[in-house]
Amino acid sequence: MSRYLGNDESVLGETDGCTFPLGNVEVGQRVVVREVRCGIFANEDGNIGLRLVELGFVAGEFLRVVAQGHPGREPIAVRVGNTTFALRRFEADHVLVALAPETDIRS
């Protein structure tokens, strides 16, 4: 079973229909973090998920994907607050997000 920092213990690729991996977000989309997964695969010890949390990828935080590299759409540039991070798709897939409500004033 995977360790996680968030609301449920779903495994990579399984979502509740409202959440999806950050790696699937299109440029310009605004999303909110629902969960950060740790130790998705058997050979992981959870360091990636914990590192992402330390950088500010925490449940309830609003994000915006600002760019994707070419080829292969890597890295992904993600804005968290006033800071932009470049994530590999593998790292981004540790973060489960949902579409952010348009009426929220936070960006």
Phi and psi restraints in degrees (range 20) as a CNS / XPLOR table:
assign (resid 1 and name C) (resid 2 and name N)
       (resid 2 and name CA) (resid 2 and name C) 1.0 -78.5 20.0 2
assign (resid 2 and name N) (resid 2 and name CA)
       (resid 2 and name C) (resid 3 and name N) 1.0 149.9 20.0 2
assign (resid 2 and name C) (resid 3 and name N)
       (resid 3 and name CA) (resid 3 and name C) 1.0 -87.2 20.0 2
assign (resid 3 and name N) (resid 3 and name CA)
       (resid 3 and name C) (resid 4 and name N) 1.0 155.9 20.0 2
assign (resid 3 and name C) (resid 4 and name N)
       (resid 4 and name CA) (resid 4 and name C) 1.0 -152.2 20.0 2
assign (resid 4 and name N) (resid 4 and name CA)
       (resid 4 and name C) (resid 5 and name N) 1.0 163.3 20.0 2
assign (resid 4 and name C) (resid 5 and name N)
       (resid 5 and name CA) (resid 5 and name C) 1.0 -127.4 20.0 2
assign (resid 5 and name N) (resid 5 and name CA)
       (resid 5 and name C) (resid 6 and name N) 1.0 90.7 20.0 2
assign (resid 5 and name C) (resid 6 and name N)
       (resid 6 and name CA) (resid 6 and name C) 1.0 168.9 20.0 2
assign (resid 6 and name N) (resid 6 and name CA)
       (resid 6 and name C) (resid 7 and name N) 1.0 -145.3 20.0 2
assign (resid 6 and name C) (resid 7 and name N)
       (resid 7 and name CA) (resid 7 and name C) 1.0 -93.3 20.0 2
assign (resid 7 and name N) (resid 7 and name CA)
       (resid 7 and name C) (resid 8 and name N) 1.0 -27.9 20.0 2
assign (resid 7 and name C) (resid 8 and name N)
       (resid 8 and name CA) (resid 8 and name C) 1.0 -147.2 20.0 2
assign (resid 8 and name N) (resid 8 and name CA)
       (resid 8 and name C) (resid 9 and name N) 1.0 178.1 20.0 2
assign (resid 8 and name C) (resid 9 and name N)
       (resid 9 and name CA) (resid 9 and name C) 1.0 -110.7 20.0 2
assign (resid 9 and name N) (resid 9 and name CA)
       (resid 9 and name C) (resid 10 and name N) 1.0 43.6 20.0 2
assign (resid 9 and name C) (resid 10 and name N)
       (resid 10 and name CA) (resid 10 and name C) 1.0 -70.1 20.0 2
assign (resid 10 and name N) (resid 10 and name CA)
       (resid 10 and name C) (resid 11 and name N) 1.0 157.8 20.0 2
assign (resid 10 and name C) (resid 11 and name N)
       (resid 11 and name CA) (resid 11 and name C) 1.0 -105.3 20.0 2
assign (resid 11 and name N) (resid 11 and name CA)
       (resid 11 and name C) (resid 12 and name N) 1.0 162.0 20.0 2
assign (resid 11 and name C) (resid 12 and name N)
       (resid 12 and name CA) (resid 12 and name C) 1.0 -51.6 20.0 2
assign (resid 12 and name N) (resid 12 and name CA)
       (resid 12 and name C) (resid 13 and name N) 1.0 130.4 20.0 2
assign (resid 12 and name C) (resid 13 and name N)
       (resid 13 and name CA) (resid 13 and name C) 1.0 96.0 20.0 2
assign (resid 13 and name N) (resid 13 and name CA)
       (resid 13 and name C) (resid 14 and name N) 1.0 -19.9 20.0 2
assign (resid 13 and name C) (resid 14 and name N)
       (resid 14 and name CA) (resid 14 and name C) 1.0 -103.5 20.0 2
assign (resid 14 and name N) (resid 14 and name CA)
       (resid 14 and name C) (resid 15 and name N) 1.0 124.9 20.0 2
assign (resid 14 and name C) (resid 15 and name N)
       (resid 15 and name CA) (resid 15 and name C) 1.0 -131.6 20.0 2
assign (resid 15 and name N) (resid 15 and name CA)
       (resid 15 and name C) (resid 16 and name N) 1.0 170.5 20.0 2
assign (resid 15 and name C) (resid 16 and name N)
       (resid 16 and name CA) (resid 16 and name C) 1.0 -89.4 20.0 2
assign (resid 16 and name N) (resid 16 and name CA)
       (resid 16 and name C) (resid 17 and name N) 1.0 9.7 20.0 2
assign (resid 16 and name C) (resid 17 and name N)
       (resid 17 and name CA) (resid 17 and name C) 1.0 93.0 20.0 2
assign (resid 17 and name N) (resid 17 and name CA)
       (resid 17 and name C) (resid 18 and name N) 1.0 -22.5 20.0 2
assign (resid 17 and name C) (resid 18 and name N)
       (resid 18 and name CA) (resid 18 and name C) 1.0 -103.9 20.0 2
assign (resid 18 and name N) (resid 18 and name CA)
       (resid 18 and name C) (resid 19 and name N) 1.0 -21.7 20.0 2
assign (resid 18 and name C) (resid 19 and name N)
       (resid 19 and name CA) (resid 19 and name C) 1.0 -112.6 20.0 2
assign (resid 19 and name N) (resid 19 and name CA)
       (resid 19 and name C) (resid 20 and name N) 1.0 154.6 20.0 2
assign (resid 19 and name C) (resid 20 and name N)
       (resid 20 and name CA) (resid 20 and name C) 1.0 -156.6 20.0 2
assign (resid 20 and name N) (resid 20 and name CA)
       (resid 20 and name C) (resid 21 and name N) 1.0 161.0 20.0 2
assign (resid 20 and name C) (resid 21 and name N)
       (resid 21 and name CA) (resid 21 and name C) 1.0 -66.0 20.0 2
assign (resid 21 and name N) (resid 21 and name CA)
       (resid 21 and name C) (resid 22 and name N) 1.0 143.9 20.0 2
assign (resid 21 and name C) (resid 22 and name N)
       (resid 22 and name CA) (resid 22 and name C) 1.0 -56.3 20.0 2
assign (resid 22 and name N) (resid 22 and name CA)
       (resid 22 and name C) (resid 23 and name N) 1.0 -29.7 20.0 2
assign (resid 22 and name C) (resid 23 and name N)
       (resid 23 and name CA) (resid 23 and name C) 1.0 -63.5 20.0 2
assign (resid 23 and name N) (resid 23 and name CA)
       (resid 23 and name C) (resid 24 and name N) 1.0 -15.7 20.0 2
assign (resid 23 and name C) (resid 24 and name N)
       (resid 24 and name CA) (resid 24 and name C) 1.0 -93.8 20.0 2
assign (resid 24 and name N) (resid 24 and name CA)
       (resid 24 and name C) (resid 25 and name N) 1.0 -2.6 20.0 2
assign (resid 24 and name C) (resid 25 and name N)
       (resid 25 and name CA) (resid 25 and name C) 1.0 -78.0 20.0 2
assign (resid 25 and name N) (resid 25 and name CA)
       (resid 25 and name C) (resid 26 and name N) 1.0 137.4 20.0 2
assign (resid 25 and name C) (resid 26 and name N)
       (resid 26 and name CA) (resid 26 and name C) 1.0 -83.6 20.0 2
assign (resid 26 and name N) (resid 26 and name CA)
       (resid 26 and name C) (resid 27 and name N) 1.0 156.1 20.0 2
assign (resid 26 and name C) (resid 27 and name N)
       (resid 27 and name CA) (resid 27 and name C) 1.0 -57.4 20.0 2
assign (resid 27 and name N) (resid 27 and name CA)
       (resid 27 and name C) (resid 28 and name N) 1.0 132.7 20.0 2
assign (resid 27 and name C) (resid 28 and name N)
       (resid 28 and name CA) (resid 28 and name C) 1.0 92.9 20.0 2
assign (resid 28 and name N) (resid 28 and name CA)
       (resid 28 and name C) (resid 29 and name N) 1.0 -16.2 20.0 2
assign (resid 28 and name C) (resid 29 and name N)
       (resid 29 and name CA) (resid 29 and name C) 1.0 -72.6 20.0 2
assign (resid 29 and name N) (resid 29 and name CA)
       (resid 29 and name C) (resid 30 and name N) 1.0 141.2 20.0 2
assign (resid 29 and name C) (resid 30 and name N)
       (resid 30 and name CA) (resid 30 and name C) 1.0 -106.3 20.0 2
assign (resid 30 and name N) (resid 30 and name CA)
       (resid 30 and name C) (resid 31 and name N) 1.0 128.7 20.0 2
assign (resid 30 and name C) (resid 31 and name N)
       (resid 31 and name CA) (resid 31 and name C) 1.0 -134.9 20.0 2
assign (resid 31 and name N) (resid 31 and name CA)
       (resid 31 and name C) (resid 32 and name N) 1.0 167.2 20.0 2
assign (resid 31 and name C) (resid 32 and name N)
       (resid 32 and name CA) (resid 32 and name C) 1.0 -122.8 20.0 2
assign (resid 32 and name N) (resid 32 and name CA)
       (resid 32 and name C) (resid 33 and name N) 1.0 137.5 20.0 2
assign (resid 32 and name C) (resid 33 and name N)
       (resid 33 and name CA) (resid 33 and name C) 1.0 -70.1 20.0 2
assign (resid 33 and name N) (resid 33 and name CA)
       (resid 33 and name C) (resid 34 and name N) 1.0 132.0 20.0 2
assign (resid 33 and name C) (resid 34 and name N)
       (resid 34 and name CA) (resid 34 and name C) 1.0 -107.5 20.0 2
assign (resid 34 and name N) (resid 34 and name CA)
       (resid 34 and name C) (resid 35 and name N) 1.0 -30.2 20.0 2
assign (resid 34 and name C) (resid 35 and name N)
       (resid 35 and name CA) (resid 35 and name C) 1.0 -164.7 20.0 2
assign (resid 35 and name N) (resid 35 and name CA)
       (resid 35 and name C) (resid 36 and name N) 1.0 146.2 20.0 2
assign (resid 35 and name C) (resid 36 and name N)
       (resid 36 and name CA) (resid 36 and name C) 1.0 -120.5 20.0 2
assign (resid 36 and name N) (resid 36 and name CA)
       (resid 36 and name C) (resid 37 and name N) 1.0 124.6 20.0 2
assign (resid 36 and name C) (resid 37 and name N)
       (resid 37 and name CA) (resid 37 and name C) 1.0 -92.8 20.0 2
assign (resid 37 and name N) (resid 37 and name CA)
       (resid 37 and name C) (resid 38 and name N) 1.0 142.6 20.0 2
assign (resid 37 and name C) (resid 38 and name N)
       (resid 38 and name CA) (resid 38 and name C) 1.0 -121.8 20.0 2
assign (resid 38 and name N) (resid 38 and name CA)
       (resid 38 and name C) (resid 39 and name N) 1.0 137.0 20.0 2
assign (resid 38 and name C) (resid 39 and name N)
       (resid 39 and name CA) (resid 39 and name C) 1.0 64.4 20.0 2
assign (resid 39 and name N) (resid 39 and name CA)
       (resid 39 and name C) (resid 40 and name N) 1.0 48.0 20.0 2
assign (resid 39 and name C) (resid 40 and name N)
       (resid 40 and name CA) (resid 40 and name C) 1.0 -63.4 20.0 2
assign (resid 40 and name N) (resid 40 and name CA)
       (resid 40 and name C) (resid 41 and name N) 1.0 -40.6 20.0 2
assign (resid 40 and name C) (resid 41 and name N)
       (resid 41 and name CA) (resid 41 and name C) 1.0 -107.7 20.0 2
assign (resid 41 and name N) (resid 41 and name CA)
       (resid 41 and name C) (resid 42 and name N) 1.0 156.5 20.0 2
assign (resid 41 and name C) (resid 42 and name N)
       (resid 42 and name CA) (resid 42 and name C) 1.0 -58.4 20.0 2
assign (resid 42 and name N) (resid 42 and name CA)
       (resid 42 and name C) (resid 43 and name N) 1.0 -30.9 20.0 2
assign (resid 42 and name C) (resid 43 and name N)
       (resid 43 and name CA) (resid 43 and name C) 1.0 -88.0 20.0 2
assign (resid 43 and name N) (resid 43 and name CA)
       (resid 43 and name C) (resid 44 and name N) 1.0 8.0 20.0 2
assign (resid 43 and name C) (resid 44 and name N)
       (resid 44 and name CA) (resid 44 and name C) 1.0 -102.7 20.0 2
assign (resid 44 and name N) (resid 44 and name CA)
       (resid 44 and name C) (resid 45 and name N) 1.0 151.5 20.0 2
assign (resid 44 and name C) (resid 45 and name N)
       (resid 45 and name CA) (resid 45 and name C) 1.0 -110.9 20.0 2
assign (resid 45 and name N) (resid 45 and name CA)
       (resid 45 and name C) (resid 46 and name N) 1.0 7.7 20.0 2
assign (resid 45 and name C) (resid 46 and name N)
       (resid 46 and name CA) (resid 46 and name C) 1.0 94.3 20.0 2
assign (resid 46 and name N) (resid 46 and name CA)
       (resid 46 and name C) (resid 47 and name N) 1.0 0.6 20.0 2
assign (resid 46 and name C) (resid 47 and name N)
       (resid 47 and name CA) (resid 47 and name C) 1.0 -62.3 20.0 2
assign (resid 47 and name N) (resid 47 and name CA)
       (resid 47 and name C) (resid 48 and name N) 1.0 -35.3 20.0 2
assign (resid 47 and name C) (resid 48 and name N)
       (resid 48 and name CA) (resid 48 and name C) 1.0 -64.4 20.0 2
assign (resid 48 and name N) (resid 48 and name CA)
       (resid 48 and name C) (resid 49 and name N) 1.0 -49.1 20.0 2
assign (resid 48 and name C) (resid 49 and name N)
       (resid 49 and name CA) (resid 49 and name C) 1.0 -60.7 20.0 2
assign (resid 49 and name N) (resid 49 and name CA)
       (resid 49 and name C) (resid 50 and name N) 1.0 -42.9 20.0 2
assign (resid 49 and name C) (resid 50 and name N)
       (resid 50 and name CA) (resid 50 and name C) 1.0 -64.9 20.0 2
assign (resid 50 and name N) (resid 50 and name CA)
       (resid 50 and name C) (resid 51 and name N) 1.0 -39.7 20.0 2
assign (resid 50 and name C) (resid 51 and name N)
       (resid 51 and name CA) (resid 51 and name C) 1.0 -62.1 20.0 2
assign (resid 51 and name N) (resid 51 and name CA)
       (resid 51 and name C) (resid 52 and name N) 1.0 -42.2 20.0 2
assign (resid 51 and name C) (resid 52 and name N)
       (resid 52 and name CA) (resid 52 and name C) 1.0 -62.7 20.0 2
assign (resid 52 and name N) (resid 52 and name CA)
       (resid 52 and name C) (resid 53 and name N) 1.0 -40.8 20.0 2
assign (resid 52 and name C) (resid 53 and name N)
       (resid 53 and name CA) (resid 53 and name C) 1.0 -62.4 20.0 2
assign (resid 53 and name N) (resid 53 and name CA)
       (resid 53 and name C) (resid 54 and name N) 1.0 -43.2 20.0 2
assign (resid 53 and name C) (resid 54 and name N)
       (resid 54 and name CA) (resid 54 and name C) 1.0 -62.2 20.0 2
assign (resid 54 and name N) (resid 54 and name CA)
       (resid 54 and name C) (resid 55 and name N) 1.0 -28.9 20.0 2
assign (resid 54 and name C) (resid 55 and name N)
       (resid 55 and name CA) (resid 55 and name C) 1.0 -81.0 20.0 2
assign (resid 55 and name N) (resid 55 and name CA)
       (resid 55 and name C) (resid 56 and name N) 1.0 -10.7 20.0 2
assign (resid 55 and name C) (resid 56 and name N)
       (resid 56 and name CA) (resid 56 and name C) 1.0 115.5 20.0 2
assign (resid 56 and name N) (resid 56 and name CA)
       (resid 56 and name C) (resid 57 and name N) 1.0 3.3 20.0 2
assign (resid 56 and name C) (resid 57 and name N)
       (resid 57 and name CA) (resid 57 and name C) 1.0 -83.0 20.0 2
assign (resid 57 and name N) (resid 57 and name CA)
       (resid 57 and name C) (resid 58 and name N) 1.0 79.3 20.0 2
assign (resid 57 and name C) (resid 58 and name N)
       (resid 58 and name CA) (resid 58 and name C) 1.0 -119.4 20.0 2
assign (resid 58 and name N) (resid 58 and name CA)
       (resid 58 and name C) (resid 59 and name N) 1.0 154.9 20.0 2
assign (resid 58 and name C) (resid 59 and name N)
       (resid 59 and name CA) (resid 59 and name C) 1.0 -54.4 20.0 2
assign (resid 59 and name N) (resid 59 and name CA)
       (resid 59 and name C) (resid 60 and name N) 1.0 131.1 20.0 2
assign (resid 59 and name C) (resid 60 and name N)
       (resid 60 and name CA) (resid 60 and name C) 1.0 96.5 20.0 2
assign (resid 60 and name N) (resid 60 and name CA)
       (resid 60 and name C) (resid 61 and name N) 1.0 -13.7 20.0 2
assign (resid 60 and name C) (resid 61 and name N)
       (resid 61 and name CA) (resid 61 and name C) 1.0 -77.9 20.0 2
assign (resid 61 and name N) (resid 61 and name CA)
       (resid 61 and name C) (resid 62 and name N) 1.0 139.2 20.0 2
assign (resid 61 and name C) (resid 62 and name N)
       (resid 62 and name CA) (resid 62 and name C) 1.0 -90.6 20.0 2
assign (resid 62 and name N) (resid 62 and name CA)
       (resid 62 and name C) (resid 63 and name N) 1.0 138.3 20.0 2
assign (resid 62 and name C) (resid 63 and name N)
       (resid 63 and name CA) (resid 63 and name C) 1.0 -129.5 20.0 2
assign (resid 63 and name N) (resid 63 and name CA)
       (resid 63 and name C) (resid 64 and name N) 1.0 158.7 20.0 2
assign (resid 63 and name C) (resid 64 and name N)
       (resid 64 and name CA) (resid 64 and name C) 1.0 -140.1 20.0 2
assign (resid 64 and name N) (resid 64 and name CA)
       (resid 64 and name C) (resid 65 and name N) 1.0 130.1 20.0 2
assign (resid 64 and name C) (resid 65 and name N)
       (resid 65 and name CA) (resid 65 and name C) 1.0 -80.1 20.0 2
assign (resid 65 and name N) (resid 65 and name CA)
       (resid 65 and name C) (resid 66 and name N) 1.0 120.3 20.0 2
assign (resid 65 and name C) (resid 66 and name N)
       (resid 66 and name CA) (resid 66 and name C) 1.0 -103.2 20.0 2
assign (resid 66 and name N) (resid 66 and name CA)
       (resid 66 and name C) (resid 67 and name N) 1.0 -18.8 20.0 2
assign (resid 66 and name C) (resid 67 and name N)
       (resid 67 and name CA) (resid 67 and name C) 1.0 -166.8 20.0 2
assign (resid 67 and name N) (resid 67 and name CA)
       (resid 67 and name C) (resid 68 and name N) 1.0 158.3 20.0 2
assign (resid 67 and name C) (resid 68 and name N)
       (resid 68 and name CA) (resid 68 and name C) 1.0 -134.8 20.0 2
assign (resid 68 and name N) (resid 68 and name CA)
       (resid 68 and name C) (resid 69 and name N) 1.0 139.5 20.0 2
assign (resid 68 and name C) (resid 69 and name N)
       (resid 69 and name CA) (resid 69 and name C) 1.0 -75.7 20.0 2
assign (resid 69 and name N) (resid 69 and name CA)
       (resid 69 and name C) (resid 70 and name N) 1.0 171.4 20.0 2
assign (resid 69 and name C) (resid 70 and name N)
       (resid 70 and name CA) (resid 70 and name C) 1.0 -129.2 20.0 2
assign (resid 70 and name N) (resid 70 and name CA)
       (resid 70 and name C) (resid 71 and name N) 1.0 144.0 20.0 2
assign (resid 70 and name C) (resid 71 and name N)
       (resid 71 and name CA) (resid 71 and name C) 1.0 -82.7 20.0 2
assign (resid 71 and name N) (resid 71 and name CA)
       (resid 71 and name C) (resid 72 and name N) 1.0 170.3 20.0 2
assign (resid 71 and name C) (resid 72 and name N)
       (resid 72 and name CA) (resid 72 and name C) 1.0 76.2 20.0 2
assign (resid 72 and name N) (resid 72 and name CA)
       (resid 72 and name C) (resid 73 and name N) 1.0 8.5 20.0 2
assign (resid 72 and name C) (resid 73 and name N)
       (resid 73 and name CA) (resid 73 and name C) 1.0 57.9 20.0 2
assign (resid 73 and name N) (resid 73 and name CA)
       (resid 73 and name C) (resid 74 and name N) 1.0 32.0 20.0 2
assign (resid 73 and name C) (resid 74 and name N)
       (resid 74 and name CA) (resid 74 and name C) 1.0 -126.5 20.0 2
assign (resid 74 and name N) (resid 74 and name CA)
       (resid 74 and name C) (resid 75 and name N) 1.0 145.7 20.0 2
assign (resid 74 and name C) (resid 75 and name N)
       (resid 75 and name CA) (resid 75 and name C) 1.0 -74.9 20.0 2
assign (resid 75 and name N) (resid 75 and name CA)
       (resid 75 and name C) (resid 76 and name N) 1.0 173.4 20.0 2
assign (resid 75 and name C) (resid 76 and name N)
       (resid 76 and name CA) (resid 76 and name C) 1.0 -106.7 20.0 2
assign (resid 76 and name N) (resid 76 and name CA)
       (resid 76 and name C) (resid 77 and name N) 1.0 125.9 20.0 2
assign (resid 76 and name C) (resid 77 and name N)
       (resid 77 and name CA) (resid 77 and name C) 1.0 -92.2 20.0 2
assign (resid 77 and name N) (resid 77 and name CA)
       (resid 77 and name C) (resid 78 and name N) 1.0 120.8 20.0 2
assign (resid 77 and name C) (resid 78 and name N)
       (resid 78 and name CA) (resid 78 and name C) 1.0 -122.8 20.0 2
assign (resid 78 and name N) (resid 78 and name CA)
       (resid 78 and name C) (resid 79 and name N) 1.0 128.5 20.0 2
assign (resid 78 and name C) (resid 79 and name N)
       (resid 79 and name CA) (resid 79 and name C) 1.0 -94.4 20.0 2
assign (resid 79 and name N) (resid 79 and name CA)
       (resid 79 and name C) (resid 80 and name N) 1.0 124.7 20.0 2
assign (resid 79 and name C) (resid 80 and name N)
       (resid 80 and name CA) (resid 80 and name C) 1.0 -120.3 20.0 2
assign (resid 80 and name N) (resid 80 and name CA)
       (resid 80 and name C) (resid 81 and name N) 1.0 108.9 20.0 2
assign (resid 80 and name C) (resid 81 and name N)
       (resid 81 and name CA) (resid 81 and name C) 1.0 64.0 20.0 2
assign (resid 81 and name N) (resid 81 and name CA)
       (resid 81 and name C) (resid 82 and name N) 1.0 -122.6 20.0 2
assign (resid 81 and name C) (resid 82 and name N)
       (resid 82 and name CA) (resid 82 and name C) 1.0 -100.7 20.0 2
assign (resid 82 and name N) (resid 82 and name CA)
       (resid 82 and name C) (resid 83 and name N) 1.0 9.9 20.0 2
assign (resid 82 and name C) (resid 83 and name N)
       (resid 83 and name CA) (resid 83 and name C) 1.0 -117.0 20.0 2
assign (resid 83 and name N) (resid 83 and name CA)
       (resid 83 and name C) (resid 84 and name N) 1.0 141.8 20.0 2
assign (resid 83 and name C) (resid 84 and name N)
       (resid 84 and name CA) (resid 84 and name C) 1.0 -113.0 20.0 2
assign (resid 84 and name N) (resid 84 and name CA)
       (resid 84 and name C) (resid 85 and name N) 1.0 131.1 20.0 2
assign (resid 84 and name C) (resid 85 and name N)
       (resid 85 and name CA) (resid 85 and name C) 1.0 -116.2 20.0 2
assign (resid 85 and name N) (resid 85 and name CA)
       (resid 85 and name C) (resid 86 and name N) 1.0 145.0 20.0 2
assign (resid 85 and name C) (resid 86 and name N)
       (resid 86 and name CA) (resid 86 and name C) 1.0 -101.1 20.0 2
assign (resid 86 and name N) (resid 86 and name CA)
       (resid 86 and name C) (resid 87 and name N) 1.0 121.0 20.0 2
assign (resid 86 and name C) (resid 87 and name N)
       (resid 87 and name CA) (resid 87 and name C) 1.0 -118.5 20.0 2
assign (resid 87 and name N) (resid 87 and name CA)
       (resid 87 and name C) (resid 88 and name N) 1.0 142.6 20.0 2
assign (resid 87 and name C) (resid 88 and name N)
       (resid 88 and name CA) (resid 88 and name C) 1.0 -72.2 20.0 2
assign (resid 88 and name N) (resid 88 and name CA)
       (resid 88 and name C) (resid 89 and name N) 1.0 153.5 20.0 2
assign (resid 88 and name C) (resid 89 and name N)
       (resid 89 and name CA) (resid 89 and name C) 1.0 -57.2 20.0 2
assign (resid 89 and name N) (resid 89 and name CA)
       (resid 89 and name C) (resid 90 and name N) 1.0 -38.7 20.0 2
assign (resid 89 and name C) (resid 90 and name N)
       (resid 90 and name CA) (resid 90 and name C) 1.0 -57.7 20.0 2
assign (resid 90 and name N) (resid 90 and name CA)
       (resid 90 and name C) (resid 91 and name N) 1.0 -42.1 20.0 2
assign (resid 90 and name C) (resid 91 and name N)
       (resid 91 and name CA) (resid 91 and name C) 1.0 -69.7 20.0 2
assign (resid 91 and name N) (resid 91 and name CA)
       (resid 91 and name C) (resid 92 and name N) 1.0 -43.9 20.0 2
assign (resid 91 and name C) (resid 92 and name N)
       (resid 92 and name CA) (resid 92 and name C) 1.0 -60.5 20.0 2
assign (resid 92 and name N) (resid 92 and name CA)
       (resid 92 and name C) (resid 93 and name N) 1.0 -32.3 20.0 2
assign (resid 92 and name C) (resid 93 and name N)
       (resid 93 and name CA) (resid 93 and name C) 1.0 -71.2 20.0 2
assign (resid 93 and name N) (resid 93 and name CA)
       (resid 93 and name C) (resid 94 and name N) 1.0 -7.8 20.0 2
assign (resid 93 and name C) (resid 94 and name N)
       (resid 94 and name CA) (resid 94 and name C) 1.0 -78.4 20.0 2
assign (resid 94 and name N) (resid 94 and name CA)
       (resid 94 and name C) (resid 95 and name N) 1.0 -13.6 20.0 2
assign (resid 94 and name C) (resid 95 and name N)
       (resid 95 and name CA) (resid 95 and name C) 1.0 -105.7 20.0 2
assign (resid 95 and name N) (resid 95 and name CA)
       (resid 95 and name C) (resid 96 and name N) 1.0 117.8 20.0 2
assign (resid 95 and name C) (resid 96 and name N)
       (resid 96 and name CA) (resid 96 and name C) 1.0 -93.7 20.0 2
assign (resid 96 and name N) (resid 96 and name CA)
       (resid 96 and name C) (resid 97 and name N) 1.0 133.5 20.0 2
assign (resid 96 and name C) (resid 97 and name N)
       (resid 97 and name CA) (resid 97 and name C) 1.0 -130.9 20.0 2
assign (resid 97 and name N) (resid 97 and name CA)
       (resid 97 and name C) (resid 98 and name N) 1.0 167.2 20.0 2
assign (resid 97 and name C) (resid 98 and name N)
       (resid 98 and name CA) (resid 98 and name C) 1.0 -132.5 20.0 2
assign (resid 98 and name N) (resid 98 and name CA)
       (resid 98 and name C) (resid 99 and name N) 1.0 156.2 20.0 2
assign (resid 98 and name C) (resid 99 and name N)
       (resid 99 and name CA) (resid 99 and name C) 1.0 -60.1 20.0 2
assign (resid 99 and name N) (resid 99 and name CA)
       (resid 99 and name C) (resid 100 and name N) 1.0 136.7 20.0 2
assign (resid 99 and name C) (resid 100 and name N)
       (resid 100 and name CA) (resid 100 and name C) 1.0 -81.7 20.0 2
assign (resid 100 and name N) (resid 100 and name CA)
       (resid 100 and name C) (resid 101 and name N) 1.0 143.7 20.0 2
assign (resid 100 and name C) (resid 101 and name N)
       (resid 101 and name CA) (resid 101 and name C) 1.0 -64.8 20.0 2
assign (resid 101 and name N) (resid 101 and name CA)
       (resid 101 and name C) (resid 102 and name N) 1.0 138.8 20.0 2
assign (resid 101 and name C) (resid 102 and name N)
       (resid 102 and name CA) (resid 102 and name C) 1.0 -70.1 20.0 2
assign (resid 102 and name N) (resid 102 and name CA)
       (resid 102 and name C) (resid 103 and name N) 1.0 -20.6 20.0 2
assign (resid 102 and name C) (resid 103 and name N)
       (resid 103 and name CA) (resid 103 and name C) 1.0 -83.7 20.0 2
assign (resid 103 and name N) (resid 103 and name CA)
       (resid 103 and name C) (resid 104 and name N) 1.0 -12.1 20.0 2
assign (resid 103 and name C) (resid 104 and name N)
       (resid 104 and name CA) (resid 104 and name C) 1.0 -70.2 20.0 2
assign (resid 104 and name N) (resid 104 and name CA)
       (resid 104 and name C) (resid 105 and name N) 1.0 137.4 20.0 2
assign (resid 104 and name C) (resid 105 and name N)
       (resid 105 and name CA) (resid 105 and name C) 1.0 -85.1 20.0 2
assign (resid 105 and name N) (resid 105 and name CA)
       (resid 105 and name C) (resid 106 and name N) 1.0 -13.8 20.0 2
assign (resid 105 and name C) (resid 106 and name N)
       (resid 106 and name CA) (resid 106 and name C) 1.0 -74.0 20.0 2
assign (resid 106 and name N) (resid 106 and name CA)
       (resid 106 and name C) (resid 107 and name N) 1.0 144.9 20.0 2
